[in-house]
Amino acid sequence: MNSPAADVVRLLTARQETLAVAESLTGGLVAAEITSVPGASKVFRGSVTAYATELKHRLLGVDAGLLEARGAVDAQVAAQMAAGARTALGADWAVATTGVAGPDAQDGQPVGTVFVAVDGPSGAVSGSAGGGKVEALRLNGDRAEIRRESVRSVLALLLTELAGEHTGNERAQDTEQNGGF
């Protein structure tokens, strides 16, 4: 069975498209997962790990007013992170992760609150005129489990968009019911 990362690399290679990554709570794990796949260099442009809030603005172009008003753990922040990575790194597609892995709440959000986003060519992403899609997750587990599930979820969202399917939020609900796995 192929891993989600291998499926992403295979699909993007077949389409001759590229990928960029913007990460916060996952701290480089998404990029590591993608680059662990042989042949990833054909499609992977690079990543920005913007752990500090001000870097989300400075490196990825996330609106400073949005960050000030809502904090870094927000659906719009995730969407802007993905769009910013896509632009900054010159990729066809980009994904982003932001959230709270713990041990403490952040920006008024409880541990396990995660937003994953994908940004692609205009009109390519289901349910969005602007090319972006965000999924809100409520994950259970310890810090490592939340980060691992965030990686899995953002890759699954990208695969769904690459395949042109729209599955809604079933995956996040299933994850919450199953304790993060």
Backbone as CSV, one residue per row, in Angstrom:
resi,resn,N_x,N_y,N_z,CA_x,CA_y,CA_z,C_x,C_y,C_z
1,MET,0.837,-1.187,0.000,0.000,0.000,0.000,0.882,1.251,0.000
2,ASN,0.564,2.172,-0.881,1.305,3.427,-0.939,0.942,4.327,0.233
3,SER,1.901,5.125,0.645,1.633,6.131,1.664,0.941,7.317,0.999
4,PRO,0.227,8.132,1.790,-0.369,9.348,1.199,0.683,10.234,0.524
5,ALA,1.857,10.354,1.126,2.910,11.179,0.526,3.343,10.614,-0.824
6,ALA,3.465,9.288,-0.919,3.835,8.662,-2.191,2.752,8.896,-3.237
7,ASP,1.496,8.833,-2.820,0.389,9.099,-3.743,0.422,10.546,-4.237
8,VAL,0.723,11.492,-3.332,0.834,12.909,-3.711,1.939,13.082,-4.751
9,VAL,3.105,12.511,-4.481,4.236,12.645,-5.407,3.886,12.012,-6.760
10,ARG,3.260,10.851,-6.735,2.888,10.161,-7.978,1.902,11.003,-8.797
11,LEU,0.854,11.512,-8.133,-0.145,12.311,-8.844,0.437,13.610,-9.402
12,LEU,1.222,14.300,-8.596,1.811,15.554,-9.061,2.809,15.313,-10.190
13,THR,3.559,14.228,-10.104,4.506,13.891,-11.173,3.755,13.638,-12.478
14,ALA,2.677,12.858,-12.414,1.878,12.556,-13.600,1.282,13.826,-14.202
15,ARG,0.926,14.770,-13.355,0.311,16.024,-13.821,1.346,17.086,-14.168
16,GLN,2.616,16.800,-13.870,3.703,17.762,-14.065,3.427,19.054,-13.322
17,GLU,3.007,18.900,-12.060,2.730,20.034,-11.189,3.628,19.965,-9.962
18,THR,3.708,21.095,-9.254,4.618,21.190,-8.117,3.880,21.511,-6.825
19,LEU,4.583,21.307,-5.704,4.016,21.478,-4.370,4.945,22.287,-3.484
20,ALA,4.347,23.164,-2.676,5.049,23.891,-1.622,4.294,23.643,-0.317
21,VAL,4.994,23.822,0.797,4.414,23.546,2.112,4.680,24.720,3.050
22,ALA,3.649,25.090,3.829,3.794,26.069,4.917,3.356,25.362,6.196
23,GLU,4.217,25.363,7.198,3.912,24.624,8.424,4.106,25.485,9.654
24,SER,3.265,25.219,10.639,3.437,25.803,11.955,3.546,24.656,12.957
25,LEU,2.426,24.151,13.475,2.495,23.147,14.535,3.224,21.883,14.122
26,THR,3.256,21.552,12.829,3.923,20.326,12.383,5.428,20.498,12.238
27,GLY,5.919,21.714,12.288,7.353,21.978,12.384,8.247,21.302,11.359
28,GLY,7.768,21.085,10.153,8.588,20.474,9.112,8.240,19.020,8.817
29,LEU,7.311,18.461,9.568,6.956,17.050,9.380,6.294,16.776,8.033
30,VAL,5.498,17.727,7.517,4.861,17.534,6.212,5.940,17.483,5.133
31,ALA,6.853,18.438,5.172,7.946,18.462,4.194,8.793,17.195,4.302
32,ALA,9.062,16.745,5.514,9.852,15.523,5.706,9.129,14.311,5.124
33,GLU,7.829,14.257,5.313,7.035,13.142,4.788,7.083,13.122,3.261
34,ILE,6.925,14.284,2.646,6.963,14.366,1.182,8.354,14.000,0.663
35,THR,9.386,14.571,1.270,10.743,14.355,0.756,11.291,12.971,1.083
36,SER,10.579,12.198,1.889,11.003,10.811,2.142,10.662,9.906,0.956
37,VAL,9.852,10.411,0.031,9.427,9.631,-1.128,10.459,9.770,-2.248
38,PRO,10.966,8.641,-2.773,11.882,8.731,-3.916,11.204,9.448,-5.087
39,GLY,11.924,10.370,-5.711,11.371,11.121,-6.831,10.671,12.398,-6.432
40,ALA,10.614,12.694,-5.133,9.931,13.911,-4.673,10.546,15.176,-5.261
41,SER,11.820,15.124,-5.600,12.482,16.326,-6.130,11.872,16.788,-7.453
42,LYS,11.131,15.914,-8.132,10.468,16.309,-9.380,9.304,17.257,-9.122
43,VAL,8.725,17.206,-7.922,7.509,17.981,-7.658,7.613,18.923,-6.457
44,PHE,8.500,18.646,-5.515,8.546,19.434,-4.280,9.427,20.650,-4.445
45,ARG,8.819,21.849,-4.283,9.558,23.105,-4.441,10.286,23.497,-3.167
46,GLY,9.642,23.304,-2.016,10.249,23.697,-0.758,9.192,23.954,0.284
47,SER,9.662,24.409,1.451,8.723,24.656,2.549,9.180,25.829,3.396
48,VAL,8.200,26.388,4.102,8.459,27.432,5.089,7.864,26.934,6.398
49,THR,8.718,26.807,7.412,8.226,26.482,8.749,8.170,27.794,9.512
50,ALA,6.978,28.355,9.570,6.759,29.649,10.219,6.124,29.385,11.576
51,TYR,6.940,28.969,12.518,6.456,28.629,13.850,6.057,29.888,14.617
52,ALA,6.869,30.924,14.500,6.578,32.200,15.166,5.507,32.953,14.379
53,THR,4.566,33.537,15.098,3.434,34.213,14.460,3.881,35.303,13.495
54,GLU,4.868,36.117,13.865,5.256,37.214,12.974,5.849,36.703,11.657
55,LEU,6.390,35.495,11.643,6.920,34.931,10.400,5.803,34.538,9.435
56,LYS,4.647,34.220,9.971,3.507,33.921,9.107,3.180,35.156,8.267
57,HIS,3.307,36.324,8.871,3.076,37.576,8.148,4.264,37.893,7.237
58,ARG,5.460,37.887,7.800,6.641,38.352,7.070,7.021,37.443,5.903
59,LEU,6.967,36.129,6.089,7.411,35.199,5.052,6.289,34.683,4.157
60,LEU,5.085,34.611,4.705,3.985,34.003,3.956,2.892,34.997,3.566
61,GLY,3.009,36.233,4.040,2.049,37.259,3.655,0.695,37.168,4.336
62,VAL,0.628,36.452,5.463,-0.638,36.398,6.194,-0.930,37.797,6.727
63,ASP,-2.168,38.235,6.590,-2.585,39.571,6.999,-2.280,39.810,8.479
64,ALA,-1.518,40.869,8.772,-1.127,41.186,10.147,-2.340,41.489,11.027
65,GLY,-3.338,42.158,10.474,-4.557,42.468,11.222,-5.317,41.211,11.609
66,LEU,-5.355,40.251,10.701,-5.989,38.963,10.983,-5.262,38.243,12.115
67,LEU,-3.949,38.212,12.048,-3.156,37.569,13.100,-3.376,38.249,14.447
68,GLU,-3.445,39.573,14.435,-3.652,40.307,15.680,-5.046,40.058,16.242
69,ALA,-6.028,40.020,15.364,-7.419,39.869,15.801,-7.755,38.442,16.229
70,ARG,-7.263,37.466,15.506,-7.680,36.084,15.742,-6.588,35.151,16.233
71,GLY,-5.329,35.580,16.110,-4.226,34.698,16.467,-3.869,33.800,15.299
72,ALA,-2.872,32.961,15.508,-2.340,32.125,14.432,-3.173,30.879,14.173
73,VAL,-4.015,30.491,15.135,-4.800,29.260,15.007,-6.191,29.634,14.491
74,ASP,-6.310,29.693,13.165,-7.522,30.202,12.538,-7.608,29.674,11.110
75,ALA,-8.817,29.444,10.647,-9.023,28.920,9.293,-8.474,29.864,8.225
76,GLN,-8.754,31.167,8.364,-8.262,32.126,7.370,-6.745,32.212,7.373
77,VAL,-6.135,32.080,8.541,-4.675,32.080,8.627,-4.128,30.885,7.854
78,ALA,-4.724,29.718,8.047,-4.276,28.519,7.321,-4.386,28.727,5.813
79,ALA,-5.518,29.278,5.377,-5.719,29.518,3.946,-4.679,30.489,3.395
80,GLN,-4.415,31.569,4.148,-3.433,32.554,3.696,-2.010,31.998,3.737
81,MET,-1.723,31.110,4.693,-0.408,30.454,4.732,-0.194,29.618,3.468
82,ALA,-1.206,28.836,3.090,-1.083,28.001,1.888,-0.915,28.871,0.642
83,ALA,-1.752,29.904,0.530,-1.654,30.801,-0.628,-0.295,31.495,-0.665
84,GLY,0.186,31.909,0.504,1.486,32.576,0.580,2.637,31.666,0.196
85,ALA,2.586,30.410,0.625,3.640,29.455,0.261,3.612,29.185,-1.236
86,ARG,2.419,29.052,-1.773,2.284,28.787,-3.214,2.914,29.917,-4.024
87,THR,2.643,31.147,-3.604,3.199,32.309,-4.289,4.703,32.438,-4.055
88,ALA,5.114,32.398,-2.798,6.527,32.623,-2.450,7.449,31.565,-3.048
89,LEU,6.957,30.333,-3.131,7.806,29.242,-3.598,7.522,28.843,-5.046
90,GLY,6.593,29.536,-5.678,6.336,29.320,-7.097,5.836,27.927,-7.432
91,ALA,4.849,27.450,-6.677,4.324,26.101,-6.884,2.902,26.133,-7.436
92,ASP,2.506,25.027,-8.054,1.125,24.889,-8.525,0.169,24.679,-7.360
93,TRP,0.621,23.935,-6.357,-0.184,23.579,-5.193,0.603,23.890,-3.935
94,ALA,-0.114,24.173,-2.845,0.530,24.332,-1.543,-0.419,23.840,-0.465
95,VAL,0.178,23.366,0.614,-0.594,22.979,1.789,-0.049,23.732,2.988
96,ALA,-0.903,23.850,4.022,-0.492,24.543,5.240,-1.115,23.881,6.458
97,THR,-0.394,23.974,7.569,-0.897,23.488,8.862,-0.697,24.566,9.915
98,THR,-1.719,24.772,10.736,-1.600,25.632,11.909,-2.528,25.080,12.966
99,GLY,-2.128,25.172,14.219,-2.967,24.623,15.276,-2.256,24.560,16.604
100,VAL,-2.883,23.828,17.528,-2.373,23.704,18.888,-2.103,22.239,19.185
101,ALA,-0.826,21.897,19.279,-0.441,20.513,19.579,-0.301,20.273,21.083
102,GLY,-0.242,21.332,21.854,-0.119,21.192,23.299,1.313,21.371,23.754
103,PRO,1.529,21.386,25.022,0.606,20.931,26.060,-0.423,21.968,26.509
104,ASP,-0.257,23.236,26.111,-1.150,24.292,26.577,-1.983,24.861,25.434
105,ALA,-3.120,25.450,25.768,-3.940,26.157,24.792,-3.142,27.329,24.224
106,GLN,-3.565,27.813,23.047,-2.891,28.941,22.404,-3.932,29.817,21.731
107,ASP,-3.774,31.109,21.838,-4.684,32.066,21.191,-6.148,31.768,21.517
108,GLY,-6.404,31.288,22.738,-7.768,30.981,23.147,-8.314,29.685,22.563
109,GLN,-7.474,28.945,21.878,-7.896,27.677,21.258,-7.383,26.505,22.086
110,PRO,-8.234,25.490,22.307,-7.796,24.334,23.088,-6.833,23.429,22.315
111,VAL,-6.076,22.649,23.049,-5.185,21.658,22.459,-6.009,20.753,21.538
112,GLY,-5.474,20.473,20.370,-6.153,19.618,19.396,-6.908,20.381,18.327
113,THR,-6.955,21.717,18.451,-7.580,22.541,17.414,-6.556,22.731,16.301
114,VAL,-6.909,22.273,15.112,-5.979,22.323,13.982,-6.736,22.750,12.733
115,PHE,-6.059,23.541,11.912,-6.591,23.908,10.599,-5.568,23.487,9.558
116,VAL,-6.025,22.746,8.557,-5.173,22.363,7.438,-5.775,22.980,6.188
117,ALA,-4.916,23.389,5.276,-5.388,24.082,4.083,-4.628,23.615,2.852
118,VAL,-5.299,23.735,1.721,-4.672,23.482,0.428,-5.021,24.648,-0.483
119,ASP,-4.064,25.062,-1.286,-4.277,26.112,-2.258,-3.756,25.590,-3.586
120,GLY,-4.561,25.746,-4.623,-4.161,25.234,-5.931,-4.539,26.190,-7.035
121,PRO,-4.360,25.724,-8.255,-4.724,26.563,-9.398,-6.174,27.022,-9.278
122,SER,-6.449,28.243,-9.643,-7.792,28.807,-9.515,-8.824,27.894,-10.151
123,GLY,-9.860,27.588,-9.388,-10.919,26.724,-9.873,-10.637,25.246,-9.696
124,ALA,-9.410,24.873,-9.311,-9.064,23.459,-9.180,-9.490,22.881,-7.837
125,VAL,-9.705,23.737,-6.862,-10.026,23.262,-5.522,-11.541,23.287,-5.325
126,SER,-12.097,22.165,-4.889,-13.551,22.061,-4.752,-14.079,23.019,-3.695
127,GLY,-15.219,23.599,-4.001,-15.878,24.478,-3.040,-15.247,25.841,-2.884
128,SER,-14.359,26.224,-3.808,-13.692,27.513,-3.669,-13.463,28.157,-5.023
129,ALA,-13.862,29.397,-5.148,-13.612,30.128,-6.381,-12.172,30.615,-6.430
130,GLY,-11.548,30.772,-5.255,-10.214,31.353,-5.198,-9.085,30.360,-5.209
131,GLY,-9.367,29.076,-5.278,-8.302,28.093,-5.348,-7.878,27.527,-4.014
132,GLY,-8.569,27.847,-2.898,-8.161,27.370,-1.585,-9.256,26.624,-0.853
133,LYS,-8.849,25.724,0.043,-9.793,24.942,0.848,-9.174,24.732,2.223
134,VAL,-9.995,24.861,3.262,-9.537,24.684,4.638,-10.409,23.646,5.321
135,GLU,-9.782,22.842,6.150,-10.514,21.874,6.955,-10.176,22.117,8.427
136,ALA,-11.204,22.214,9.251,-11.029,22.388,10.698,-11.052,21.011,11.344
137,LEU,-10.109,20.761,12.230,-10.012,19.472,12.908,-10.034,19.662,14.417
138,ARG,-10.597,18.701,15.114,-10.488,18.615,16.579,-9.866,17.264,16.858
139,LEU,-8.581,17.273,17.159,-7.834,16.033,17.314,-7.599,15.709,18.780
140,ASN,-7.589,14.434,19.071,-7.290,13.950,20.419,-5.907,13.321,20.425
141,GLY,-5.345,13.186,21.613,-4.049,12.536,21.740,-3.019,13.475,22.323
142,ASP,-1.808,12.946,22.429,-0.714,13.763,22.951,-0.140,14.618,21.814
143,ARG,0.849,15.409,22.149,1.458,16.345,21.191,1.911,15.632,19.909
144,ALA,2.615,14.523,20.066,3.125,13.789,18.900,1.981,13.246,18.046
145,GLU,0.940,12.742,18.679,-0.202,12.198,17.941,-0.936,13.296,17.174
146,ILE,-1.110,14.454,17.794,-1.788,15.572,17.142,-0.977,16.044,15.933
147,ARG,0.322,16.133,16.088,1.169,16.561,14.969,1.148,15.532,13.838
148,ARG,1.234,14.263,14.186,1.214,13.187,13.195,-0.118,13.168,12.429
149,GLU,-1.212,13.303,13.171,-2.533,13.301,12.535,-2.733,14.547,11.669
150,SER,-2.127,15.662,12.052,-2.199,16.876,11.232,-1.523,16.651,9.883
151,VAL,-0.377,15.980,9.891,0.329,15.651,8.646,-0.553,14.761,7.777
152,ARG,-1.095,13.712,8.376,-1.951,12.789,7.633,-3.156,13.522,7.053
153,SER,-3.763,14.393,7.842,-4.963,15.101,7.407,-4.692,16.073,6.271
154,VAL,-3.588,16.804,6.325,-3.307,17.774,5.257,-2.971,17.042,3.957
155,LEU,-2.283,15.906,4.049,-1.994,15.126,2.839,-3.275,14.520,2.273
156,ALA,-4.170,14.075,3.148,-5.455,13.526,2.693,-6.290,14.607,2.007
157,LEU,-6.288,15.822,2.569,-7.022,16.926,1.950,-6.447,17.232,0.569
158,LEU,-5.134,17.259,0.453,-4.500,17.509,-0.842,-4.865,16.404,-1.833
159,LEU,-4.802,15.159,-1.404,-5.159,14.050,-2.297,-6.603,14.165,-2.772
160,THR,-7.492,14.535,-1.870,-8.898,14.716,-2.238,-9.029,15.784,-3.316
161,GLU,-8.320,16.885,-3.144,-8.401,17.973,-4.121,-7.742,17.584,-5.441
162,LEU,-6.637,16.867,-5.375,-5.973,16.423,-6.605,-6.851,15.446,-7.380
163,ALA,-7.585,14.636,-6.650,-8.465,13.653,-7.285,-9.775,14.286,-7.750
164,GLY,-10.027,15.524,-7.319,-11.236,16.221,-7.727,-12.478,15.755,-6.989
165,GLU,-12.278,15.123,-5.844,-13.404,14.636,-5.051,-13.695,15.641,-3.949
166,HIS,-14.943,15.661,-3.509,-15.319,16.512,-2.380,-15.983,15.622,-1.347
167,THR,-15.294,15.420,-0.210,-15.823,14.506,0.804,-16.305,15.222,2.040
168,GLY,-16.236,16.537,2.075,-16.713,17.259,3.253,-15.794,17.062,4.435
169,ASN,-16.362,16.981,5.616,-15.584,16.944,6.849,-15.666,15.579,7.541
170,GLU,-16.037,14.526,6.805,-16.192,13.213,7.424,-14.903,12.737,8.094
171,ARG,-13.777,13.001,7.439,-12.497,12.524,7.964,-12.195,13.135,9.335
172,ALA,-12.440,14.425,9.483,-12.172,15.082,10.764,-13.098,14.540,11.851
173,GLN,-14.361,14.335,11.497,-15.294,13.793,12.485,-14.894,12.386,12.885
174,ASP,-14.482,11.583,11.918,-14.048,10.215,12.205,-12.803,10.239,13.090
175,THR,-11.876,11.143,12.786,-10.663,11.258,13.585,-10.994,11.585,15.036
176,GLU,-11.916,12.524,15.229,-12.269,12.924,16.589,-12.871,11.743,17.348
177,GLN,-13.695,10.971,16.689,-14.342,9.838,17.353,-13.359,8.722,17.667
178,ASN,-12.278,8.652,16.912,-11.339,7.560,17.086,-10.055,7.965,17.793
179,GLY,-10.093,9.035,18.535,-8.953,9.421,19.362,-7.698,9.772,18.599
180,GLY,-7.842,10.263,17.379,-6.661,10.727,16.642,-6.126,9.722,15.655
181,PHE,-6.763,8.566,15.525,-6.282,7.589,14.540,-7.409,6.996,13.758
